[in-house]
Amino acid sequence: MSELYGLILTGGSGTRLWPRSREDLPKQFLALSGTRTLFQETIVRMLRILPVEHLRAVTGAQWGSLVAHQAREVAGPFEDLIVTEPTMRSTAPAILLGCESLRESGAGDGDIVIVTPSDHIVRDPDAFAAALERAAEAAAAGYLATLGIVPDRPDTGFGYIRKGAERGAWFEAEAFVEKPNLETAREYLRSGDYLWNGGVFVFTLGSLQRELERTAPDLAALAGRGTEALAGDFEGIEPVSFDCAVMERARRVAVVPMDAGWSDVGSWDALHEVSDRDERGNATVGDVTLRNASDCFVDSRNRLTVLSDVEGLIVVDSPDALFVTRRGASQGVRDVVRGLKAEGRREVSQISECTRPWGAYRVLCEAERFKVRHLVMTPGKAASFPPRCHSAEHWIVVKGAARVRLGDEERFVPEGDGIFIPKNVPCRLENCGRIALEVASVLEGKYWGEGEDTAGTERTESPDGSTGRNMSNPDVCTALHRC
């Protein structure tokens, strides 16, 4: 009897939801609609239909620690979750690498694999699970299956799938169609024969290998040798999507219609569409007051934001950037980000609030020669920091109690006391109390970028003493206040 396995694709980055999503923090690691991140919501959906030990997250090395941290929060610690891509090569090589990992864990040719992106919203998880069950039936019958989203508007931002012969709970996929113009999209919607391509795939390992040998023999030749061998060949693989390499050329492809409140959250307008709205069409997140406002989307998690006598606006506030545009024009953020990047603005990529496995921090103030941060460390946690070559740091304990190791010297630092960390000296910070440790940090010097700041180089230690080097760029910390 076939068993179910799952791959969550968590690589990639984007700025379509700037200023919240940035190069250092893709949208899959953000909590956009609720308290859980999109990646965490994906895990929860997958665990409705398969056991946690059958789940893998395929991701880049820079995200590994963050993926593990966010997964632990919703599913507890489990081994073998992360499959690391040596470099980004699009979805086909990533899926192949994930399948190699599943085979190493015991999956066979007859077992069924569900592949899903990590950055989508699904408002009806029951409908999603039911669609996956139908897709699994098609996969067991020898098809490569995909979920087709039932369209509710003539959208030009999606690829489409044309339905063919009906096969009970699914259809044969007659054709994959590129993003159409508006008039063609309207025709697709009127016909009822087309579905959006949602990027979710279901197949048996044996069926995938057979189709790969015909559609992508170069990739097929790399399969079956294990993750280590495949990872060693990754640099030489041409980037190619799974749709292009396999699905569009496979012989037996099934499409399962799904109407589950799905969104790829490709813009702030898209998020407005799937958010809860008031009687005047407003969707808000955070500390927002509306007076005679309508059809607005406001995300303000850092301060009070008031909209008065306006309509059709998108307002997104972050600690270091404010973005305002018209409803319907949020795709223009791409041009905004491109222009800011050309100007060398750090706000395009860097983030000022983030969570860590040990807690969280927020940048309060930054100038040419100093940076002030607020660190919050969970009880029982500790983090070791490498020496900084270009900057020194002052720590002041404003709440709780800390144990600090400075080089070979260890010191207890109570509330109200502080300690100075010179240049070129490694240090370790531990919360040795029973409440959250809060530290005011002042960095002084000429440089605290990559390799110099806790944004990318700390080593986190668990209460049991186990450690793991954290190379990820973390989640925006609306959780800073609840640590």
C-alpha positions as CSV (number, residue, x, y, z in Angstrom):
1,M,0.0,0.0,0.0
2,S,1.4,3.4,-1.0
3,E,2.5,5.8,1.7
4,L,2.2,9.6,1.5
5,Y,5.3,11.9,1.7
6,G,5.6,15.6,1.4
7,L,8.1,18.2,0.1
8,I,7.8,21.9,1.0
9,L,9.8,24.2,-1.3
10,T,11.1,27.0,0.9
11,G,13.9,28.5,-1.2
12,G,13.7,31.7,-3.2
13,S,13.3,35.3,-2.2
14,G,11.3,38.2,-3.4
15,T,10.2,41.8,-2.7
16,R,6.7,41.9,-4.1
17,L,5.5,42.5,-0.5
18,W,8.1,45.1,0.3
19,P,8.6,46.7,2.8
20,R,7.7,43.6,4.9
21,S,9.2,41.1,2.5
22,R,12.8,41.8,1.6
23,E,15.8,40.1,0.0
24,D,16.9,39.1,3.5
25,L,13.4,37.9,4.5
26,P,11.1,36.3,1.8
27,K,7.4,36.2,2.4
28,Q,7.2,32.5,3.3
29,F,8.8,33.4,6.6
30,L,6.3,36.2,7.4
31,A,3.1,36.1,9.4
32,L,0.9,37.9,6.9
33,S,-2.6,36.6,7.9
34,G,-2.6,35.5,11.5
35,T,0.1,34.5,14.0
36,R,1.8,31.8,12.0
37,T,4.1,32.4,9.0
38,L,3.1,31.2,5.6
39,F,5.7,28.4,5.9
40,Q,4.3,27.3,9.3
41,E,0.8,27.3,7.8
42,T,2.0,25.1,5.0
43,I,3.4,22.6,7.6
44,V,0.2,22.5,9.5
45,R,-1.8,21.9,6.3
46,M,0.5,19.0,5.3
47,L,0.4,17.4,8.7
48,R,-3.4,17.0,8.2
49,I,-2.7,14.2,5.7
50,L,0.8,12.8,6.4
51,P,3.0,12.0,9.4
52,V,5.7,14.5,10.4
53,E,8.5,12.1,9.8
54,H,7.5,11.9,6.1
55,L,7.9,15.6,5.6
56,R,10.9,17.4,4.1
57,A,11.6,21.1,3.6
58,V,13.9,21.9,0.6
59,T,15.7,25.1,1.2
60,G,18.9,27.1,0.7
61,A,21.7,27.0,3.3
62,Q,21.0,30.6,4.3
63,W,17.5,29.6,5.5
64,G,18.3,26.3,7.2
65,S,18.3,27.5,10.8
66,L,15.2,29.7,10.3
67,V,13.3,26.8,8.7
68,A,14.2,24.5,11.6
69,H,13.2,27.2,14.1
70,Q,9.8,27.9,12.6
71,A,9.0,24.3,12.1
72,R,9.8,23.5,15.7
73,E,7.2,26.1,16.8
74,V,4.3,24.3,15.1
75,A,5.5,20.6,14.8
76,G,8.1,20.2,17.5
77,P,11.7,19.1,16.8
78,F,12.1,16.3,14.2
79,E,15.2,15.0,12.5
80,D,15.8,15.0,8.8
81,L,13.4,17.9,8.0
82,I,15.8,20.0,6.1
83,V,17.2,19.2,2.6
84,T,19.7,21.8,1.7
85,E,20.2,23.0,-1.9
86,P,23.9,23.9,-2.5
87,T,22.8,26.7,-4.8
88,M,19.5,27.8,-6.3
89,R,18.6,26.0,-9.5
90,S,14.8,26.5,-9.6
91,T,12.1,24.0,-8.8
92,A,12.9,20.9,-10.9
93,P,16.4,20.3,-9.3
94,A,15.0,21.2,-5.9
95,I,12.2,18.6,-6.2
96,L,14.7,16.0,-7.5
97,L,16.9,16.6,-4.5
98,G,14.0,16.3,-2.1
99,C,12.9,13.0,-3.7
100,E,16.4,11.6,-3.3
101,S,16.2,12.4,0.4
102,L,12.8,10.6,0.7
103,R,14.3,7.6,-1.0
104,E,17.1,7.6,1.5
105,S,14.5,7.6,4.3
106,G,12.7,4.5,2.9
107,A,10.3,5.8,0.3
108,G,9.9,3.5,-2.8
109,D,8.7,3.7,-6.4
110,G,5.0,3.2,-5.4
111,D,4.9,5.8,-2.7
112,I,3.2,9.1,-3.4
113,V,4.9,12.5,-3.0
114,I,3.1,15.8,-2.5
115,V,5.1,18.9,-3.5
116,T,3.9,22.3,-2.3
117,P,5.2,25.9,-2.2
118,S,5.7,27.4,1.2
119,D,4.4,30.9,0.4
120,H,0.7,30.5,-0.4
121,I,-2.5,31.2,1.6
122,V,-5.2,28.6,1.7
123,R,-8.3,29.7,3.7
124,D,-10.1,26.3,3.5
125,P,-7.6,23.7,4.6
126,D,-10.3,21.0,4.5
127,A,-10.9,21.6,0.8
128,F,-7.2,21.6,0.2
129,A,-6.8,18.3,1.9
130,A,-9.7,16.8,-0.1
131,A,-8.2,18.0,-3.3
132,L,-4.8,16.4,-2.4
133,E,-6.6,13.1,-1.7
134,R,-8.1,13.2,-5.2
135,A,-4.7,14.0,-6.6
136,A,-3.2,11.1,-4.7
137,E,-5.8,8.8,-6.4
138,A,-4.7,10.1,-9.8
139,A,-1.0,9.6,-8.8
140,A,-1.7,6.0,-7.7
141,A,-3.3,5.5,-11.2
142,G,0.1,6.5,-12.8
143,Y,-0.6,10.2,-13.5
144,L,1.5,13.2,-12.6
145,A,-1.1,15.3,-10.9
146,T,-1.4,19.0,-10.1
147,L,-4.0,21.1,-8.4
148,G,-5.8,23.6,-10.6
149,I,-7.2,26.6,-8.9
150,V,-10.8,27.4,-9.9
151,P,-10.5,31.0,-11.2
152,D,-12.8,33.8,-9.9
153,R,-11.6,36.6,-12.1
154,P,-9.7,37.0,-15.5
155,D,-6.3,37.2,-14.0
156,T,-3.3,37.8,-16.3
157,G,-0.7,37.0,-13.6
158,F,-1.1,33.2,-13.6
159,G,-0.4,30.4,-16.0
160,Y,-3.4,28.3,-16.9
161,I,-4.2,24.6,-17.4
162,R,-6.8,23.5,-19.9
163,K,-9.0,20.7,-18.7
164,G,-9.3,17.6,-21.0
165,A,-11.2,14.4,-20.6
166,E,-12.9,13.9,-17.2
167,R,-11.7,10.9,-15.2
168,G,-14.1,10.9,-12.2
169,A,-12.5,13.0,-9.5
170,W,-10.0,14.7,-11.8
171,F,-9.4,15.7,-15.4
172,E,-6.7,14.9,-17.8
173,A,-4.6,18.0,-18.4
174,E,-4.9,18.9,-22.1
175,A,-2.4,21.8,-22.1
176,F,-0.4,24.2,-20.0
177,V,-0.9,27.8,-21.1
178,E,1.4,30.8,-20.4
179,K,0.1,34.0,-18.8
180,P,-2.6,35.4,-21.1
181,N,-3.5,39.0,-22.0
182,L,-6.7,40.3,-20.4
183,E,-9.1,39.5,-23.2
184,T,-7.8,35.9,-23.4
185,A,-8.1,35.6,-19.6
186,R,-11.7,36.7,-19.9
187,E,-12.3,34.1,-22.6
188,Y,-10.7,31.4,-20.3
189,L,-13.0,32.4,-17.5
190,R,-16.2,32.4,-19.6
191,S,-15.4,28.9,-21.0
192,G,-15.0,27.2,-17.7
193,D,-12.3,25.0,-19.3
194,Y,-9.3,26.6,-17.6
195,L,-7.8,26.5,-14.2
196,W,-5.0,28.5,-12.6
197,N,-1.7,26.6,-12.2
198,G,-1.2,26.5,-8.4
199,G,2.3,24.9,-8.4
200,V,1.3,21.9,-6.3
201,F,2.3,18.5,-7.7
202,V,1.5,14.9,-6.7
203,F,3.1,11.8,-8.1
204,T,4.7,8.5,-7.3
205,L,8.4,8.3,-7.3
206,G,8.3,5.6,-10.0
207,S,6.1,7.7,-12.3
208,L,8.3,10.7,-11.8
209,Q,11.4,8.7,-12.8
210,R,9.8,7.3,-15.9
211,E,8.7,10.7,-17.1
212,L,12.0,12.3,-16.3
213,E,13.8,9.7,-18.5
214,R,11.7,10.9,-21.4
215,T,11.3,14.6,-20.7
216,A,14.5,15.5,-19.0
217,P,17.1,12.8,-19.5
218,D,19.9,14.9,-18.1
219,L,18.1,15.3,-14.8
220,A,17.0,11.6,-14.8
221,A,20.7,10.6,-15.1
222,L,21.4,12.4,-11.8
223,A,18.7,10.6,-9.9
224,G,19.1,7.4,-7.9
225,R,22.6,8.2,-6.5
226,G,21.5,9.9,-3.2
227,T,21.5,13.4,-2.0
228,E,25.2,13.8,-1.5
229,A,26.1,12.8,-5.1
230,L,23.3,15.0,-6.5
231,A,24.3,18.0,-4.3
232,G,27.8,17.6,-5.7
233,D,26.5,18.1,-9.2
234,F,24.2,21.0,-8.4
235,E,26.5,23.7,-9.7
236,G,26.4,22.2,-13.1
237,I,22.6,21.9,-13.4
238,E,20.8,24.4,-15.6
239,P,18.1,26.2,-13.7
240,V,14.7,24.9,-14.8
241,S,11.2,24.8,-13.4
242,F,9.4,21.6,-12.7
243,D,6.6,22.7,-15.0
244,C,9.0,23.2,-18.0
245,A,11.1,20.2,-17.3
246,V,8.4,17.7,-16.6
247,M,4.7,18.6,-16.3
248,E,4.3,20.4,-19.7
249,R,5.9,17.5,-21.6
250,A,4.7,14.5,-19.6
251,R,2.3,12.0,-21.2
252,R,-0.1,11.3,-18.4
253,V,-0.9,14.5,-16.4
254,A,-4.0,15.0,-14.3
255,V,-5.4,18.2,-12.9
256,V,-7.7,18.3,-9.9
257,P,-9.9,21.4,-9.6
258,M,-9.6,23.1,-6.2
259,D,-11.7,25.9,-4.7
260,A,-10.1,26.5,-1.3
261,G,-9.6,30.3,-0.9
262,W,-6.2,30.0,-2.4
263,S,-3.8,32.9,-3.1
264,D,-0.2,33.0,-4.0
265,V,0.0,36.4,-2.2
266,G,1.7,37.9,-5.1
267,S,0.9,41.5,-4.1
268,W,-0.6,43.7,-1.4
269,D,-3.8,43.7,-3.5
270,A,-3.9,39.9,-3.5
271,L,-3.5,39.9,0.3
272,H,-6.4,42.4,0.6
273,E,-8.6,40.1,-1.4
274,V,-8.0,37.1,1.0
275,S,-8.1,39.1,4.2
276,D,-11.1,39.6,6.5
277,R,-12.7,43.0,5.6
278,D,-15.1,45.3,7.4
279,E,-18.4,46.5,5.9
280,R,-16.6,49.2,4.0
281,G,-14.1,46.8,2.4
282,N,-11.2,47.7,4.7
283,A,-8.6,45.1,5.9
284,T,-6.3,46.1,8.7
285,V,-3.4,44.6,10.6
286,G,-2.0,46.1,13.8
287,D,-2.7,49.4,15.4
288,V,-5.0,51.1,12.9
289,T,-7.9,53.6,13.2
290,L,-10.1,54.3,10.2
291,R,-12.4,57.3,10.0
292,N,-14.6,57.5,6.9
293,A,-12.2,55.2,5.0
294,S,-13.2,52.5,2.5
295,D,-11.6,49.8,0.3
296,C,-8.2,50.2,2.1
297,F,-5.5,47.8,3.2
298,V,-3.4,48.9,6.2
299,D,-0.6,46.9,7.8
300,S,0.8,48.9,10.7
301,R,2.4,46.8,13.5
302,N,4.8,49.3,14.9
303,R,2.8,52.5,15.6
304,L,-0.7,54.0,15.5
305,T,-1.8,54.7,11.9
306,V,-4.9,56.7,11.2
307,L,-6.6,57.0,7.8
308,S,-9.3,59.7,7.5
309,D,-11.6,60.5,4.5
310,V,-9.7,58.3,2.0
311,E,-10.5,55.3,-0.2
312,G,-8.7,52.7,-2.2
313,L,-5.3,53.0,-0.5
314,I,-2.7,50.5,0.5
315,V,-0.5,51.5,3.5
316,V,2.3,49.3,4.8
317,D,4.4,50.5,7.7
318,S,7.6,48.9,8.8
319,P,10.2,50.2,11.4
320,D,12.3,51.8,8.6
321,A,10.1,52.3,5.6
322,L,6.5,53.3,4.8
323,F,4.9,52.3,1.5
324,V,1.7,54.0,0.2
325,T,0.0,53.3,-3.1
326,R,-3.4,53.0,-4.7
327,R,-5.4,49.8,-4.5
328,G,-4.9,48.1,-7.8
329,A,-1.4,49.5,-8.3
330,S,0.6,47.5,-5.7
331,Q,2.4,45.6,-8.4
332,G,4.3,48.8,-9.0
333,V,6.3,48.0,-5.8
334,R,8.7,46.1,-8.1
335,D,9.7,49.3,-9.8
336,V,10.0,51.1,-6.5
337,V,12.3,48.4,-5.1
338,R,14.3,48.4,-8.3
339,G,14.9,52.1,-8.0
340,L,15.8,52.0,-4.4
341,K,18.2,49.2,-5.1
342,A,19.9,51.3,-7.8
343,E,20.3,54.0,-5.2
344,G,22.0,51.6,-2.8
345,R,19.3,51.8,-0.1
346,R,19.8,49.2,2.6
347,E,16.0,49.1,3.2
348,V,15.6,46.9,0.1
349,S,17.4,44.0,1.6
350,Q,18.1,44.5,5.3
351,I,15.6,44.1,8.1
352,S,15.5,45.9,11.5
353,E,13.3,43.5,13.5
354,C,13.7,39.8,13.7
355,T,13.3,36.6,15.7
356,R,15.9,34.1,16.5
357,P,15.9,30.6,18.1
358,W,17.1,32.3,21.3
359,G,14.6,35.2,21.2
360,A,14.4,38.4,19.1
361,Y,15.9,41.8,18.5
362,R,14.9,45.2,17.1
363,V,17.1,48.0,15.8
364,L,15.9,51.2,17.6
365,C,18.3,53.7,16.0
366,E,21.1,53.5,13.5
367,A,23.6,56.2,12.3
368,E,27.0,56.2,10.6
369,R,29.0,55.3,13.7
370,F,26.5,53.6,16.0
371,K,23.5,51.3,16.2
372,V,21.1,50.8,19.2
373,R,19.2,47.6,19.5
374,H,16.7,46.0,22.0
375,L,17.5,42.3,22.5
376,V,15.0,39.9,24.1
377,M,16.3,36.4,25.1
378,T,14.0,33.5,26.2
379,P,14.7,31.9,29.6
380,G,17.1,29.1,29.4
381,K,18.5,30.2,26.0
382,A,22.0,31.4,25.1
383,A,23.9,32.6,22.1
384,S,27.6,32.8,21.3
385,F,28.8,35.6,19.1
386,P,32.1,35.7,17.1
387,P,34.5,38.6,17.6
388,R,33.8,41.8,15.7
389,C,36.8,43.2,13.9
390,H,35.4,46.7,13.3
391,S,33.1,47.5,16.1
392,A,32.8,47.3,19.9
393,E,29.5,46.8,21.8
394,H,28.0,47.9,25.1
395,W,25.3,45.7,26.8
396,I,23.0,47.0,29.5
397,V,20.7,44.6,31.2
398,V,17.3,46.4,31.5
399,K,15.3,43.4,32.7
400,G,16.2,40.0,34.1
401,A,19.7,38.6,34.7
402,A,22.5,37.6,32.3
403,R,25.5,35.4,32.4
404,V,28.2,36.7,30.0
405,R,31.3,35.0,28.9
406,L,33.9,37.5,27.6
407,G,36.8,35.6,26.1
408,D,37.9,33.3,29.0
409,E,36.2,35.3,31.7
410,E,32.6,34.7,32.9
411,R,30.5,37.3,34.7
412,F,27.0,37.6,36.1
413,V,25.3,40.8,35.0
414,P,22.2,41.8,37.0
415,E,19.4,44.1,36.0
416,G,20.7,47.7,35.8
417,D,24.3,46.7,35.2
418,G,26.2,46.5,32.0
419,I,29.3,45.2,30.3
420,F,31.6,46.3,27.5
421,I,32.6,44.0,24.6
422,P,35.8,45.2,23.0
423,K,36.8,44.5,19.3
424,N,38.2,41.1,18.5
425,V,36.8,39.4,21.6
426,P,34.3,36.5,21.3
427,C,31.4,36.6,23.7
428,R,28.4,34.5,24.9
429,L,25.1,35.8,26.3
430,E,22.9,33.5,28.4
431,N,19.5,34.2,30.1
432,C,20.1,32.6,33.5
433,G,16.8,33.8,34.9
434,R,13.2,32.7,34.8
435,I,11.8,35.7,32.9
436,A,12.7,37.1,29.5
437,L,16.1,38.8,29.5
438,E,16.0,42.3,27.9
439,V,19.3,43.9,26.9
440,A,20.0,47.4,25.4
441,S,22.8,47.0,23.0
442,V,24.9,49.9,21.6
443,L,27.3,49.1,18.7
444,E,30.0,51.6,18.0
445,G,32.4,51.6,15.1
446,K,32.7,52.0,11.4
447,Y,31.1,48.7,10.2
448,W,28.7,46.1,11.4
449,G,27.4,44.5,8.3
450,E,27.7,40.8,7.1
451,G,29.7,38.9,9.6
452,E,29.7,41.7,12.1
453,D,26.1,41.8,13.4
454,T,23.9,39.3,15.1
455,A,21.6,39.4,12.1
456,G,23.6,36.6,10.5
457,T,26.4,35.0,12.6
458,E,25.4,34.0,16.1
459,R,25.6,30.5,17.4
460,T,22.4,29.5,19.3
461,E,22.5,27.1,22.2
462,S,19.5,25.2,23.6
463,P,18.9,24.5,27.3
464,D,20.3,21.0,26.8
465,G,23.6,22.4,25.6
466,S,23.1,21.5,21.9
467,T,24.2,24.1,19.4
468,G,23.6,25.0,15.8
469,R,25.2,27.7,13.7
470,N,22.5,30.1,12.6
471,M,23.2,31.3,9.0
472,S,19.7,32.5,8.3
473,N,18.2,35.9,8.0
474,P,15.2,35.8,10.4
475,D,11.5,36.5,10.5
476,V,10.2,40.0,11.1
477,C,9.5,40.2,14.8
478,T,6.0,41.3,15.6
479,A,6.7,38.6,18.3
480,L,9.3,40.9,20.0
481,H,6.6,42.1,22.5
482,R,5.4,38.6,23.4
483,C,8.8,36.8,23.9
